Amino acid sequence: MPARFTGFSLANVALALCLCLSGVLVACGGGSHRASVTPGSMPQGGTFTGVWFSPQYGEMHLVQNGATVVGRFQKEERTGRIQGGVEGDLMRFEWTEARELIVGRPTNTKGRGYFRLVKDEREDNWKLVGEWGSDTYETGGGPWNAVKSKTRQPELGSGSGDESEADDSSDESSSDSEESNSGGNDGLGDL
């Protein structure tokens, strides 16, 4: 007489097996959310350091120190921080963002992404071409592109503008600094 399992159906056993296998795949890296991009060599004179203008995320201030980049971005009600690592012309990063649609009630989100540094010889400028994703994903959120300013230097200080405005005699640069720092204390103290 064959053994009889009460409360178990073939469908339940199959579902349990699928759940176990999916857990193993994620634990072994099969559920990786990394973009399938490979680093190339850094273009001559290339660096991620600079003030970048992104149609998606506004003004970004990035500073590269060796293989590490930290920075901040701001556009309208969005303010965020970014940090990552560089290999060749590729930067993989984590971002955090506070979006305040209702005063005093920000929505905080985070994710990952990547930028590729590209020298546009035809337009004689540097560009970042990349994507962002939510949580642990590097892609899936949309494009994140930017063009580098030829004249401005990044500011990652307290956001008060005191450090740069004291040394800057240009009215245009001062007004740009004031606009980019209008969100209050924008420093990267935790990074």
N, CA, C and O of each residue as an XYZ file, in Angstrom:
764
protein
N       0.845     -1.170      0.000
C       0.000      0.000      0.000
C       0.897      1.242      0.000
O       1.781      1.351      0.850
N       0.688      2.200     -0.953
C       1.519      3.396     -1.021
C       1.271      4.312      0.176
O       0.172      4.373      0.728
N       2.335      5.021      0.552
C       2.222      5.970      1.672
C       1.309      7.106      1.280
O       1.281      7.535      0.126
N       0.573      7.580      2.241
C      -0.385      8.645      1.978
C       0.015      9.882      2.777
O       0.199      9.805      3.991
N       0.152     11.040      2.088
C       0.490     12.299      2.751
C      -0.779     13.111      2.876
O      -1.404     13.462      1.876
N      -1.146     13.400      4.066
C      -2.342     14.200      4.255
C      -1.961     15.672      4.310
O      -0.976     16.039      4.950
N      -2.734     16.506      3.645
C      -2.505     17.950      3.654
C      -1.492     18.410      2.612
O      -1.291     19.616      2.465
N      -0.856     17.518      1.896
C       0.124     17.900      0.882
C      -0.405     17.531     -0.490
O      -0.911     16.427     -0.689
N      -0.295     18.417     -1.400
C      -0.632     18.095     -2.782
C       0.629     18.263     -3.621
O       1.605     18.872     -3.184
N       0.593     17.734     -4.788
C       1.727     17.868     -5.690
C       2.015     19.348     -5.963
O       3.177     19.736     -6.081
N       0.985     20.167     -6.064
C       1.159     21.610     -6.304
C       1.874     22.280     -5.134
O       2.729     23.139     -5.349
N       1.533     21.896     -3.880
C       2.190     22.477     -2.708
C       3.664     22.099     -2.655
O       4.513     22.928     -2.328
N       3.963     20.850     -2.977
C       5.353     20.395     -2.975
C       6.142     21.141     -4.049
O       7.268     21.571     -3.802
N       5.564     21.296     -5.233
C       6.239     22.009     -6.325
C       6.491     23.463     -5.939
O       7.564     23.997     -6.218
N       5.518     24.108     -5.302
C       5.674     25.497     -4.867
C       6.791     25.617     -3.839
O       7.609     26.533     -3.923
N       6.837     24.715     -2.881
C       7.885     24.741     -1.864
C       9.260     24.552     -2.491
O      10.217     25.219     -2.097
N       9.366     23.650     -3.462
C      10.629     23.416     -4.152
C      11.079     24.665     -4.918
O      12.256     25.023     -4.885
N      10.154     25.318     -5.600
C      10.484     26.558     -6.337
C      10.971     27.650     -5.389
O      11.946     28.339     -5.689
N      10.302     27.814     -4.252
C      10.709     28.830     -3.284
C      12.108     28.550     -2.747
O      12.915     29.468     -2.599
N      12.398     27.277     -2.455
C      13.736     26.914     -1.965
C      14.801     27.207     -3.014
O      15.856     27.755     -2.694
N      14.532     26.848     -4.254
C      15.511     27.080     -5.328
C      15.730     28.566     -5.582
O      16.859     28.985     -5.839
N      14.674     29.365     -5.514
C      14.857     30.803     -5.735
C      15.682     31.412     -4.610
O      16.467     32.329     -4.850
N      15.517     30.913     -3.382
C      16.334     31.388     -2.263
C      17.795     31.040     -2.460
O      18.668     31.850     -2.147
N      18.078     29.854     -2.970
C      19.451     29.444     -3.240
C      20.061     30.324     -4.333
O      21.216     30.732     -4.215
N      19.312     30.618     -5.383
C      19.828     31.460     -6.467
C      20.193     32.856     -5.967
O      21.250     33.382     -6.315
N      19.335     33.450     -5.165
C      19.625     34.780     -4.632
C      20.844     34.729     -3.725
O      21.707     35.602     -3.805
N      20.928     33.731     -2.870
C      22.061     33.614     -1.951
C      23.368     33.393     -2.688
O      24.421     33.805     -2.202
N      23.328     32.755     -3.849
C      24.539     32.484     -4.624
C      24.837     33.575     -5.637
O      25.778     33.439     -6.419
N      24.079     34.632     -5.646
C      24.346     35.715     -6.582
C      23.536     35.626     -7.855
O      23.685     36.479     -8.729
N      22.685     34.629     -7.994
C      21.866     34.487     -9.189
C      20.819     35.567     -9.284
O      20.272     35.794    -10.364
N      20.517     36.248     -8.177
C      19.530     37.306     -8.174
C      20.187     38.672     -8.225
O      19.594     39.662     -7.796
N      21.398     38.739     -8.741
C      22.155     39.984     -8.779
C      21.410     41.058     -9.555
O      20.786     40.781    -10.580
N      21.480     42.263     -9.066
C      20.806     43.386     -9.697
C      21.802     44.358    -10.309
O      21.479     45.527    -10.518
N      23.006     43.888    -10.597
C      24.042     44.745    -11.194
C      23.791     44.901    -12.683
O      23.326     43.984    -13.359
N      24.111     46.080    -13.171
C      24.025     46.340    -14.607
C      25.102     45.533    -15.330
O      26.196     45.343    -14.798
N      24.802     45.065    -16.523
C      25.826     44.336    -17.274
C      26.630     45.316    -18.117
O      26.480     45.400    -19.335
N      27.490     46.054    -17.419
C      28.430     46.976    -18.062
C      29.826     46.620    -17.569
O      30.015     46.252    -16.410
N      30.788     46.733    -18.456
C      32.169     46.452    -18.065
C      32.987     47.722    -18.197
O      32.758     48.513    -19.113
N      33.931     47.927    -17.301
C      34.743     49.141    -17.367
C      35.667     49.131    -18.582
O      36.192     48.093    -18.986
N      35.844     50.323    -19.147
C      36.845     50.534    -20.177
C      37.967     51.347    -19.556
O      37.962     51.591    -18.350
N      38.915     51.763    -20.358
C      39.983     52.587    -19.791
C      39.493     54.028    -19.644
O      38.665     54.511    -20.416
N      40.034     54.694    -18.623
C      39.676     56.091    -18.364
C      40.209     56.945    -19.517
O      41.386     56.844    -19.862
N      39.356     57.786    -20.117
C      39.845     58.663    -21.191
C      40.940     59.606    -20.677
O      40.934     59.986    -19.506
N      41.864     59.978    -21.541
C      42.950     60.894    -21.195
C      42.371     62.168    -20.576
O      41.511     62.819    -21.170
N      42.851     62.518    -19.375
C      42.388     63.730    -18.692
C      41.046     63.578    -18.001
O      40.498     64.564    -17.509
N      40.503     62.375    -17.950
C      39.174     62.159    -17.382
C      39.174     62.059    -15.873
O      40.101     61.516    -15.272
N      38.127     62.587    -15.267
C      37.878     62.480    -13.835
C      36.385     62.686    -13.595
O      35.719     63.404    -14.341
N      35.877     62.058    -12.562
C      34.476     62.258    -12.204
C      34.296     63.540    -11.390
O      33.165     63.974    -11.171
N      35.386     64.148    -10.942
C      35.301     65.396    -10.175
C      34.747     66.501    -11.053
O      35.204     66.699    -12.179
N      33.761     67.222    -10.535
C      33.216     68.364    -11.257
C      31.802     68.684    -10.832
O      31.199     68.001    -10.005
N      31.291     69.757    -11.432
C      29.885     70.116    -11.289
C      29.223     69.648    -12.577
O      29.630     70.032    -13.673
N      28.214     68.826    -12.436
C      27.543     68.191    -13.560
C      26.090     68.639    -13.604
O      25.470     68.844    -12.561
N      25.547     68.791    -14.806
C      24.156     69.200    -14.980
C      23.383     68.053    -15.620
O      23.670     67.646    -16.746
N      22.411     67.546    -14.894
C      21.628     66.397    -15.324
C      20.194     66.818    -15.589
O      19.578     67.454    -14.733
N      19.638     66.478    -16.765
C      18.227     66.805    -16.998
C      17.307     66.056    -16.034
O      16.208     66.522    -15.735
N      17.755     64.896    -15.549
C      16.922     64.106    -14.652
C      17.047     64.554    -13.192
O      16.043     64.595    -12.481
N      18.264     64.892    -12.728
C      18.490     65.125    -11.302
C      19.169     66.448    -10.978
O      19.679     66.625     -9.871
N      19.182     67.372    -11.919
C      19.665     68.714    -11.628
C      21.166     68.824    -11.527
O      21.910     68.198    -12.281
N      21.590     69.629    -10.587
C      23.005     69.934    -10.411
C      23.642     68.917     -9.473
O      23.145     68.662     -8.376
N      24.759     68.339     -9.928
C      25.483     67.355     -9.117
C      26.889     67.856     -8.874
O      27.553     68.330     -9.796
N      27.342     67.756     -7.649
C      28.719     68.090     -7.274
C      29.395     66.776     -6.901
O      29.016     66.143     -5.915
N      30.388     66.363     -7.677
C      31.095     65.110     -7.422
C      32.572     65.379     -7.204
O      33.154     66.241     -7.863
N      33.183     64.640     -6.275
C      34.618     64.725     -6.027
C      35.190     63.312     -6.020
O      34.747     62.450     -5.261
N      36.184     63.092     -6.883
C      36.859     61.801     -6.946
C      38.178     61.889     -6.211
O      38.953     62.824     -6.412
N      38.433     60.900     -5.347
C      39.697     60.794     -4.623
C      40.167     59.359     -4.816
O      39.692     58.451     -4.135
N      41.092     59.153     -5.733
C      41.523     57.802     -6.069
C      40.393     57.055     -6.740
O      39.870     57.497     -7.763
N      40.012     55.919     -6.168
C      38.945     55.099     -6.745
C      37.602     55.329     -6.058
O      36.676     54.538     -6.239
N      37.480     56.412     -5.265
C      36.250     56.708     -4.539
C      35.686     58.045     -4.989
O      36.431     58.998     -5.219
N      34.361     58.110     -5.114
C      33.675     59.357     -5.467
C      32.566     59.596     -4.451
O      31.821     58.678     -4.106
N      32.461     60.831     -3.974
C      31.342     61.250     -3.131
C      30.742     62.499     -3.756
O      31.417     63.228     -4.482
N      29.475     62.738     -3.469
C      28.854     63.928     -4.031
C      27.441     64.129     -3.549
O      26.930     63.408     -2.693
N      26.828     65.143     -4.136
C      25.455     65.496     -3.802
C      24.758     65.977     -5.065
O      25.413     66.381     -6.025
N      23.440     65.933     -5.065
C      22.660     66.448     -6.194
C      21.421     67.140     -5.661
O      20.946     66.857     -4.561
N      20.905     68.070     -6.484
C      19.717     68.809     -6.092
C      18.964     69.263     -7.327
O      19.548     69.813     -8.260
N      17.661     69.028     -7.322
C      16.766     69.531     -8.366
C      15.394     69.719     -7.746
O      14.788     68.774     -7.241
N      14.919     70.946     -7.792
C      13.619     71.303     -7.241
C      13.474     70.767     -5.821
O      14.253     71.145     -4.946
N      12.495     69.893     -5.566
C      12.258     69.414     -4.204
C      13.140     68.229     -3.825
O      13.005     67.686     -2.728
N      14.042     67.821     -4.716
C      14.908     66.671     -4.458
C      16.286     67.107     -3.998
O      16.884     68.016     -4.574
N      16.786     66.457     -2.960
C      18.186     66.601     -2.574
C      18.696     65.202     -2.290
O      17.986     64.372     -1.722
N      19.922     64.952     -2.688
C      20.432     63.613     -2.495
C      21.931     63.559     -2.366
O      22.637     64.540     -2.597
N      22.397     62.391     -1.991
C      23.829     62.124     -1.843
C      24.177     60.905     -2.674
O      23.345     60.036     -2.937
N      25.425     60.873     -3.075
C      25.889     59.791     -3.930
C      27.307     59.422     -3.514
O      28.113     60.297     -3.197
N      27.609     58.134     -3.517
C      28.974     57.680     -3.238
C      29.203     56.388     -3.990
O      28.299     55.566     -4.137
N      30.429     56.220     -4.465
C      30.697     55.015     -5.222
C      32.163     54.781     -5.472
O      33.032     55.503     -4.983
N      32.411     53.745     -6.249
C      33.763     53.348     -6.592
C      33.983     53.413     -8.093
O      33.060     53.222     -8.885
N      35.228     53.687     -8.467
C      35.590     53.859     -9.876
C      36.520     52.734    -10.301
O      37.458     52.375     -9.589
N      36.241     52.194    -11.463
C      37.142     51.267    -12.126
C      37.185     51.681    -13.590
O      36.202     51.530    -14.315
N      38.339     52.206    -14.022
C      38.466     52.705    -15.394
C      37.536     53.880    -15.617
O      37.569     54.857    -14.869
N      36.696     53.785    -16.656
C      35.750     54.864    -16.982
C      34.382     54.639    -16.359
O      33.431     55.352    -16.682
N      34.268     53.649    -15.463
C      32.977     53.263    -14.906
C      32.918     53.539    -13.406
O      33.828     53.187    -12.655
N      31.831     54.174    -12.993
C      31.583     54.418    -11.573
C      30.288     53.707    -11.197
O      29.238     53.967    -11.785
N      30.364     52.820    -10.227
C      29.168     52.188     -9.660
C      28.903     52.885     -8.329
O      29.825     53.094     -7.541
N      27.647     53.243     -8.081
C      27.370     54.062     -6.906
C      26.089     53.668     -6.198
O      25.246     52.945     -6.729
N      25.976     54.175     -4.972
C      24.751     54.134     -4.183
C      24.258     55.566     -4.049
O      25.063     56.490     -3.927
N      22.959     55.757     -4.071
C      22.393     57.091     -3.893
C      21.297     57.041     -2.823
O      20.647     56.019     -2.608
N      21.125     58.182     -2.170
C      20.002     58.382     -1.262
C      19.370     59.711     -1.630
O      20.058     60.632     -2.069
N      18.070     59.811     -1.454
C      17.370     61.029     -1.851
C      16.248     61.332     -0.873
O      15.524     60.443     -0.425
N      16.126     62.618     -0.556
C      14.989     63.109      0.220
C      14.178     63.985     -0.727
O      14.698     64.942     -1.300
N      12.929     63.656     -0.883
C      12.047     64.421     -1.765
C      10.922     64.982     -0.905
O      10.125     64.234     -0.337
N      10.867     66.302     -0.817
C       9.927     66.950      0.087
C       8.820     67.630     -0.699
O       8.909     68.816     -1.013
N       7.773     66.870     -1.014
C       6.615     67.421     -1.713
C       5.701     68.176     -0.753
O       5.028     69.130     -1.144
N       5.683     67.741      0.508
C       4.940     68.424      1.566
C       5.974     68.901      2.575
O       6.764     68.103      3.080
N       5.973     70.195      2.872
C       6.967     70.772      3.764
C       6.995     70.026      5.094
O       5.965     69.806      5.730
N       8.209     69.644      5.492
C       8.396     68.956      6.756
C       8.120     67.462      6.721
O       8.234     66.790      7.747
N       7.753     66.920      5.536
C       7.453     65.492      5.435
C       8.184     64.886      4.233
O       7.550     64.518      3.245
N       9.513     64.782      4.314
C      10.255     64.232      3.177
C      10.030     62.732      3.008
O       9.800     62.001      3.971
N      10.103     62.307      1.764
C      10.083     60.889      1.437
C      11.512     60.502      1.113
O      12.129     61.094      0.227
N      12.040     59.525      1.812
C      13.419     59.096      1.602
C      13.441     57.826      0.764
O      12.715     56.871      1.039
N      14.285     57.833     -0.262
C      14.461     56.660     -1.105
C      15.949     56.424     -1.304
O      16.773     57.302     -1.048
N      16.278     55.228     -1.764
C      17.675     54.903     -2.005
C      17.761     53.908     -3.146
O      16.777     53.280     -3.537
N      18.974     53.788     -3.666
C      19.174     52.842     -4.745
C      20.629     52.796     -5.166
O      21.526     53.223     -4.440
N      20.832     52.273     -6.343
C      22.171     52.126     -6.906
C      22.128     52.566     -8.358
O      21.060     52.824     -8.914
N      23.293     52.648     -8.957
C      23.362     53.006    -10.369
C      24.790     52.959    -10.860
O      25.696     52.511    -10.157
N      24.974     53.429    -12.076
C      26.324     53.505    -12.635
C      26.407     54.687    -13.593
O      25.408     55.104    -14.180
N      27.606     55.211    -13.736
C      27.929     56.238    -14.732
C      29.126     55.760    -15.537
O      30.053     55.161    -14.992
N      29.100     56.026    -16.830
C      30.276     55.862    -17.668
C      30.718     57.265    -18.065
O      29.909     58.062    -18.539
N      32.016     57.570    -17.869
C      32.572     58.875    -18.220
C      32.959     58.846    -19.699
O      33.713     57.977    -20.134
N      32.436     59.803    -20.462
C      32.651     59.841    -21.907
C      33.149     61.225    -22.307
O      32.577     62.231    -21.887
N      34.194     61.287    -23.106
C      34.681     62.553    -23.667
C      34.009     62.724    -25.023
O      34.207     61.910    -25.924
N      33.213     63.784    -25.169
C      32.553     64.084    -26.437
C      33.447     65.051    -27.203
O      33.397     66.261    -26.978
N      34.247     64.525    -28.089
C      35.210     65.341    -28.849
C      34.498     66.356    -29.739
O      34.967     67.485    -29.886
N      33.379     65.970    -30.330
C      32.663     66.855    -31.245
C      32.155     68.107    -30.534
O      32.259     69.213    -31.064
N      31.605     67.926    -29.331
C      31.081     69.070    -28.573
C      32.089     69.607    -27.573
O      31.805     70.579    -26.873
N      33.274     68.986    -27.493
C      34.346     69.372    -26.579
C      33.856     69.492    -25.132
O      34.038     70.520    -24.481
N      33.225     68.407    -24.645
C      32.823     68.387    -23.243
C      32.809     66.945    -22.716
O      32.913     65.983    -23.476
N      32.678     66.832    -21.399
C      32.616     65.537    -20.729
C      31.168     65.225    -20.393
O      30.397     66.115    -20.034
N      30.805     63.948    -20.512
C      29.441     63.523    -20.218
C      29.465     62.299    -19.313
O      30.393     61.491    -19.348
N      28.424     62.188    -18.508
C      28.153     60.967    -17.755
C      26.939     60.319    -18.396
O      25.909     60.964    -18.591
N      27.064     59.049    -18.722
C      25.965     58.299    -19.308
C      25.713     57.123    -18.379
O      26.601     56.301    -18.157
N      24.503     57.041    -17.837
C      24.254     55.971    -16.882
C      22.794     55.682    -16.663
O      21.914     56.163    -17.377
N      22.570     54.875    -15.645
C      21.224     54.469    -15.245
C      21.161     54.408    -13.732
O      22.188     54.350    -13.056
N      19.937     54.421    -13.207
C      19.728     54.261    -11.782
C      18.651     53.213    -11.554
O      17.821     52.941    -12.422
N      18.689     52.641    -10.372
C      17.670     51.692     -9.962
C      17.336     51.914     -8.493
O      18.060     52.606     -7.778
N      16.247     51.326     -8.059
C      15.810     51.451     -6.662
C      16.377     50.324     -5.811
O      16.623     49.219     -6.295
N      16.575     50.624     -4.555
C      17.043     49.658     -3.558
C      18.349     49.013     -4.010
O      19.361     49.706     -4.109
N      18.361     47.718     -4.284
C      19.603     47.025     -4.642
C      19.828     46.945     -6.149
O      20.829     46.380     -6.588
N      18.927     47.492     -6.938
C      19.037     47.439     -8.400
C      19.889     48.588     -8.931
O      19.770     49.718     -8.457
N      20.740     48.311     -9.902
C      21.519     49.363    -10.578
C      20.802     49.890    -11.812
O      21.181     50.933    -12.344
N      19.790     49.201    -12.268
C      19.051     49.621    -13.451
C      17.560     49.495    -13.174
O      17.145     49.036    -12.110
N      16.770     49.910    -14.147
C      15.329     49.746    -14.035
C      14.595     51.015    -13.671
O      13.384     51.100    -13.874
N      15.298     52.014    -13.134
C      14.648     53.271    -12.769
C      14.573     54.253    -13.925
O      13.605     55.001    -14.057
N      15.597     54.244    -14.755
C      15.642     55.157    -15.889
C      17.046     55.665    -16.134
O      17.986     55.275    -15.441
N      17.190     56.538    -17.122
C      18.517     57.085    -17.420
C      18.947     58.101    -16.376
O      18.110     58.727    -15.726
N      20.253     58.262    -16.217
C      20.822     59.315    -15.382
C      22.051     59.796    -16.137
O      23.114     59.178    -16.078
N      21.894     60.889    -16.837
C      22.949     61.444    -17.675
C      23.284     62.852    -17.212
O      22.483     63.499    -16.537
N      24.469     63.322    -17.576
C      24.874     64.673    -17.158
C      25.986     65.190    -18.067
O      26.688     64.422    -18.725
N      26.123     66.517    -18.084
C      27.191     67.204    -18.808
C      27.978     68.022    -17.796
O      27.399     68.648    -16.908
N      29.305     68.016    -17.933
C      30.184     68.678    -16.971
C      30.327     70.171    -17.266
O      30.479     70.579    -18.417
N      30.276     70.969    -16.210
C      30.540     72.406    -16.322
C      32.016     72.611    -16.646
O      32.881     71.932    -16.092
N      32.296     73.539    -17.536
C      33.686     73.834    -17.895
C      34.315     74.844    -16.948
O      35.532     75.030    -16.973
N      33.510     75.504    -16.108
C      34.048     76.592    -15.279
C      33.875     76.400    -13.782
O      34.650     76.966    -13.011
N      32.903     75.634    -13.341
C      32.615     75.547    -11.905
C      33.339     74.400    -11.239
O      33.640     73.386    -11.868
N      33.617     74.572     -9.951
C      34.262     73.559     -9.126
C      33.251     73.032     -8.113
O      32.416     73.792     -7.623
N      33.314     71.742     -7.794
C      32.343     71.177     -6.849
C      32.534     71.692     -5.433
O      33.645     72.014     -5.014
N      31.429     71.764     -4.709
C      31.411     72.164     -3.304
C      30.708     71.068     -2.523
O      29.546     70.754     -2.779
N      31.417     70.495     -1.576
C      30.823     69.440     -0.755
C      30.809     69.808      0.713
O      30.512     68.960      1.554
N      31.124     71.058      1.046
C      31.210     71.494      2.438
C      29.872     71.491      3.122
O      28.996     70.688      2.800
N      29.717     72.388      4.064
C      28.520     72.440      4.899
C      27.293     72.900      4.141
O      26.176     72.778      4.644
N      27.479     73.431      2.933
C      26.339     73.917      2.176
C      26.024     75.369      2.454
O      25.127     75.938      1.832
N      26.755     75.984      3.386
C      26.484     77.379      3.725
C      27.077     78.321      2.710
O      26.661     79.475      2.616
N      28.059     77.838      1.936
C      28.695     78.687      0.945
C      29.829     79.496      1.514
O      30.536     80.153      0.750
N      30.051     79.487      2.848
C      31.076     80.313      3.460
C      32.469     80.005      2.940
O      33.264     80.920      2.723
N      32.781     78.707      2.733
C      34.120     78.335      2.314
C      34.475     78.919      0.956
O      35.563     79.469      0.783
N      33.564     78.805     -0.014
C      33.892     79.229     -1.369
C      33.631     80.712     -1.602
O      34.354     81.350     -2.367
N      32.620     81.263     -0.964
C      32.293     82.651     -1.218
C      33.354     83.595     -0.658
O      33.546     84.687     -1.195
N      34.039     83.203      0.396
C      35.070     84.062      0.964
C      36.228     84.249     -0.003
O      36.848     85.312     -0.023
N      36.529     83.235     -0.804
C      37.641     83.311     -1.735
C      37.221     83.690     -3.142
O      38.085     83.899     -3.993
N      35.932     83.787     -3.419
C      35.446     83.971     -4.775
C      35.026     85.423     -5.004
O      34.130     85.932     -4.331
N      35.674     86.074     -5.948
C      35.339     87.468     -6.214
C      34.341     87.601     -7.354
O      33.905     88.712     -7.655
N      33.969     86.503     -7.994
C      33.051     86.552     -9.129
C      31.607     86.547     -8.639
O      31.193     85.629     -7.931
N      30.837     87.573     -9.016
C      29.435     87.639     -8.625
C      28.655     86.475     -9.198
O      27.770     85.932     -8.536
N      28.980     86.078    -10.449
C      28.258     84.985    -11.089
C      28.469     83.682    -10.330
O      27.512     82.942    -10.101
N      29.708     83.389     -9.937
C      29.982     82.154     -9.205
C      29.303     82.176     -7.851
O      28.785     81.152     -7.404
N      29.294     83.328     -7.186
C      28.660     83.404     -5.877
C      27.173     83.151     -5.984
O      26.610     82.431     -5.160
N      26.518     83.735     -6.995
C      25.084     83.515     -7.117
C      24.791     82.069     -7.469
O      23.778     81.528     -7.024
N      25.662     81.412     -8.271
C      25.473     79.997     -8.556
C      25.600     79.187     -7.283
O      24.824     78.259     -7.058
N      26.577     79.529     -6.439
C      26.777     78.792     -5.190
C      25.573     78.956     -4.288
O      25.126     77.992     -3.666
N      25.043     80.170     -4.209
C      23.901     80.407     -3.345
C      22.696     79.620     -3.824
O      21.962     79.056     -3.013
N      22.478     79.573     -5.163
C      21.352     78.824     -5.685
C      21.496     77.345     -5.388
O      20.532     76.702     -4.970
N      22.691     76.790     -5.599
C      22.868     75.350     -5.416
C      22.822     74.961     -3.952
O      22.581     73.797     -3.632
N      23.048     75.910     -3.057
C      23.052     75.593     -1.636
C      21.808     76.074     -0.920
O      21.781     76.110      0.311
N      20.776     76.446     -1.662
C      19.595     77.014     -1.035
C      18.810     76.003     -0.218
O      17.874     76.382      0.486
N      19.170     74.714     -0.294
C      18.434     73.692      0.430
C      18.859     73.560      1.879
O      18.406     72.633      2.552
N      19.713     74.446      2.397
C      20.122     74.342      3.791
C      21.400     73.557      3.913
O      22.223     73.552      2.997
N      21.576     72.889      5.039
C      22.800     72.130      5.275
C      22.817     70.915      4.379
O      22.057     69.967      4.577
N      23.688     70.951      3.396
C      23.748     69.960      2.333
C      25.008     69.115      2.448
O      25.310     68.338      1.542
N      25.759     69.253      3.557
C      27.058     68.611      3.667
C      26.993     67.103      3.592
O      25.919     66.506      3.673
N      28.136     66.505      3.440
C      28.234     65.069      3.317
C      28.911     64.475      4.545
O      29.704     63.540      4.429
N      28.605     65.006      5.702
C      29.267     64.581      6.927
C      29.223     63.086      7.177
O      30.192     62.541      7.706
N      28.152     62.396      6.825
C      28.052     60.961      7.098
C      28.840     60.128      6.099
O      29.133     58.960      6.358
N      29.184     60.714      4.966
C      29.880     59.923      3.947
C      31.313     59.920      4.300
O      32.122     59.318      3.593
